[in-house]
Amino acid sequence: MDSKKYLDDISEIKNMMSKSSRFMSLSGLSGILAGVYALIGAYLAHNIIHNIKAEPSKLKRFLMTFGALDSLLIIALSVMVLALVTGTVLTYFKAKKSGEKMWDVSSKRLLLNFALPLVVGGLFCLVLIQYEYIKIVAPATLIFYGLACVNASKYTLGGVRYLGITIIAIGLISTQFIGYGLYFWALGFGVCHIIYGSLMYFKHDRS
């Protein structure tokens, strides 16, 4: 009886130590909304690309392609900003509700470990664009984003690790289907985030 109590106490202490070193207030709902934003963005981008491909004149297709770059960039930035703002606001309220500080040592470690692979990946993608390896950009963004999730996962919810591994796998697979990057983007940034966010919401947010 006593030995069982000791084991329970040790388990409780390990759990408390784990929680103290991790930022546990990431919002599952923000993951779902980030996925929805990504799917809307992918749909808008798909329409733009479809209109270009449907244009019979080569000259007009060429001019439309240059004109579409700004629109695609605005869509990508809008999705990213919306996801960041939503994630920050919902995480703030979740942290406040659970009595956890949003900006402490664990959240700083989480942000640093997430940002490092992401910034490196962003710079690498700019180099790809510089040398006109445009078709590799979509797989590269997925792979580096997945690496960022895996790298940050030891400082937050365990589900982030599986999200990252899944997105890395999707990125690697997409290297074998060049020209379909937008669909893999929608799968990785859209569908995977919705599934991950839903699981985290029902597992953590509703308790």
Wavefront OBJ file of the C-alpha trace (Angstrom):
o trace
v 0.000 0.000 0.000
v 2.812 2.377 1.002
v 4.859 1.546 -2.083
v 1.875 2.392 -4.297
v 1.513 5.741 -2.540
v 5.192 6.483 -3.080
v 4.901 5.633 -6.768
v 1.869 7.901 -7.066
v 3.764 10.714 -5.333
v 6.781 10.273 -7.638
v 4.485 10.270 -10.663
v 2.794 13.456 -9.444
v 6.172 15.161 -8.857
v 7.375 14.166 -12.345
v 4.152 15.531 -13.809
v 4.566 18.838 -11.962
v 8.213 19.137 -13.068
v 7.209 18.451 -16.668
v 4.465 21.086 -16.569
v 6.764 23.681 -14.995
v 9.231 23.360 -17.898
v 6.560 23.427 -20.630
v 4.171 26.071 -21.882
v 0.849 24.210 -21.742
v -1.603 26.955 -22.755
v -1.406 26.672 -26.534
v -4.971 26.912 -27.796
v -6.371 24.009 -29.802
v -9.052 26.291 -31.217
v -6.363 28.570 -32.669
v -4.914 25.519 -34.459
v -8.314 24.800 -36.005
v -8.742 28.411 -37.151
v -5.182 28.518 -38.546
v -6.063 25.482 -40.647
v -9.269 27.122 -41.864
v -7.379 30.301 -42.832
v -4.837 28.178 -44.720
v -7.564 26.362 -46.665
v -9.257 29.659 -47.600
v -5.891 31.057 -48.704
v -5.152 27.937 -50.756
v -8.568 28.206 -52.420
v -7.992 31.858 -53.383
v -4.490 31.072 -54.668
v -5.839 28.115 -56.638
v -8.357 30.383 -58.393
v -5.634 32.850 -59.379
v -3.376 30.094 -60.759
v -6.313 28.426 -62.531
v -7.208 31.699 -64.305
v -3.617 32.078 -65.503
v -3.484 28.512 -66.846
v -6.845 28.980 -68.594
v -5.606 32.014 -70.549
v -4.882 30.852 -74.141
v -2.459 33.698 -75.002
v 1.156 33.031 -73.932
v 1.890 36.768 -73.668
v -1.136 37.387 -71.433
v -0.238 34.348 -69.300
v 3.263 35.765 -68.855
v 1.922 39.195 -67.822
v -0.742 37.672 -65.566
v 1.902 35.575 -63.792
v 3.898 38.659 -62.807
v 0.708 40.448 -61.770
v -0.379 37.491 -59.651
v 2.811 37.379 -57.560
v 1.686 40.361 -55.475
v -1.754 38.840 -54.932
v -0.271 35.472 -53.878
v 2.136 37.214 -51.503
v -0.704 39.239 -49.944
v -2.766 36.060 -49.480
v 0.163 34.243 -47.828
v 0.930 37.177 -45.502
v -2.758 37.610 -44.625
v -3.054 33.931 -43.667
v 0.104 34.139 -41.546
v -0.939 37.365 -39.769
v -4.472 36.085 -39.098
v -3.110 32.807 -37.694
v -0.577 34.626 -35.472
v -3.096 37.155 -34.131
v -5.745 34.494 -33.495
v -3.218 32.178 -31.852
v -1.865 34.940 -29.601
v -5.301 36.153 -28.478
v -6.765 32.692 -27.803
v -3.600 31.482 -26.085
v -3.614 34.601 -23.888
v -7.160 33.906 -22.717
v -6.416 30.216 -22.140
v -3.292 31.052 -20.114
v -5.254 33.624 -18.110
v -8.029 31.113 -17.417
v -5.576 28.469 -16.188
v -3.578 30.957 -14.124
v -0.461 30.523 -16.262
v 1.688 33.425 -17.399
v 1.779 33.797 -21.178
v 5.248 35.336 -21.241
v 7.590 33.400 -18.966
v 10.726 31.246 -19.256
v 8.914 28.265 -20.812
v 7.073 30.364 -23.430
v 10.327 32.178 -24.328
v 12.081 28.822 -24.830
v 9.146 27.634 -26.917
v 9.220 30.725 -29.130
v 13.014 30.629 -29.586
v 13.100 26.929 -30.497
v 10.181 27.373 -32.892
v 11.537 30.527 -34.540
v 15.089 29.318 -35.230
v 14.307 26.605 -37.865
v 11.513 28.794 -39.231
v 13.775 31.808 -39.840
v 16.490 29.594 -41.359
v 13.864 28.004 -43.606
v 12.513 31.404 -44.653
v 15.992 32.599 -45.636
v 16.630 29.339 -47.488
v 13.376 29.776 -49.435
v 14.445 33.300 -50.421
v 17.662 31.788 -51.823
v 15.583 29.238 -53.771
v 13.516 32.092 -55.234
v 16.705 34.038 -56.014
v 17.989 31.152 -58.144
v 14.507 30.509 -59.577
v 13.980 27.102 -57.938
v 10.369 28.169 -57.393
v 8.916 24.656 -57.510
v 10.965 23.576 -54.484
v 9.691 26.438 -52.308
v 6.429 24.729 -51.272
v 8.127 21.477 -50.089
v 10.838 23.512 -48.331
v 8.325 25.615 -46.379
v 6.519 22.464 -45.226
v 9.741 20.713 -44.186
v 11.161 23.676 -42.246
v 7.814 24.403 -40.573
v 7.614 20.754 -39.509
v 11.164 20.938 -38.136
v 10.197 24.075 -36.187
v 7.252 22.213 -34.618
v 9.404 19.211 -33.676
v 12.138 21.446 -32.246
v 9.634 23.412 -30.130
v 7.600 20.399 -29.022
v 9.773 19.624 -25.985
v 8.614 22.920 -24.464
v 4.872 22.536 -25.022
v 2.082 20.027 -25.724
v 3.284 16.648 -26.984
v 0.882 16.753 -29.937
v 2.993 19.457 -31.583
v 5.737 16.871 -32.165
v 3.411 14.578 -34.130
v 2.074 17.558 -36.088
v 5.650 18.468 -37.040
v 6.612 14.912 -38.044
v 3.478 14.637 -40.192
v 4.158 17.935 -41.974
v 7.817 16.986 -42.591
v 6.614 13.736 -44.202
v 4.126 15.649 -46.380
v 6.897 18.063 -47.416
v 9.227 15.220 -48.392
v 6.479 13.460 -50.353
v 5.634 16.700 -52.161
v 9.206 16.856 -53.535
v 8.177 13.922 -55.741
v 5.087 15.711 -57.075
v 6.474 19.030 -58.263
v 3.724 21.303 -59.557
v 1.201 20.194 -56.930
v 2.726 22.205 -54.083
v -0.470 24.149 -53.398
v -2.406 20.938 -52.693
v 0.285 19.721 -50.294
v 0.247 23.164 -48.633
v -3.502 22.830 -48.127
v -3.008 19.327 -46.706
v -0.122 20.281 -44.399
v -1.036 23.781 -43.218
v -4.798 23.348 -43.562
v -6.049 19.821 -42.906
v -3.272 18.791 -40.483
v -3.773 21.923 -38.356
v -7.520 21.360 -38.185
v -7.017 17.732 -37.075
v -4.281 18.683 -34.589
v -6.299 21.635 -33.229
v -9.424 19.494 -32.824
v -7.525 16.797 -30.908
v -5.862 19.369 -28.642
v -9.170 21.188 -28.094
v -11.031 18.081 -26.944
v -8.059 16.806 -24.927
v -6.934 20.013 -23.164
v -9.132 23.065 -23.802
v -12.429 21.640 -22.593
v -11.056 20.299 -19.289
l 1 2 3 4 5 6 7 8 9 10 11 12 13 14 15 16 17 18 19 20 21 22 23 24 25 26 27 28 29 30 31 32 33 34 35 36 37 38 39 40 41 42 43 44 45 46 47 48 49 50 51 52 53 54 55 56 57 58 59 60 61 62 63 64 65 66 67 68 69 70 71 72 73 74 75 76 77 78 79 80 81 82 83 84 85 86 87 88 89 90 91 92 93 94 95 96 97 98 99 100 101 102 103 104 105 106 107 108 109 110 111 112 113 114 115 116 117 118 119 120 121 122 123 124 125 126 127 128 129 130 131 132 133 134 135 136 137 138 139 140 141 142 143 144 145 146 147 148 149 150 151 152 153 154 155 156 157 158 159 160 161 162 163 164 165 166 167 168 169 170 171 172 173 174 175 176 177 178 179 180 181 182 183 184 185 186 187 188 189 190 191 192 193 194 195 196 197 198 199 200 201 202 203 204 205 206 207
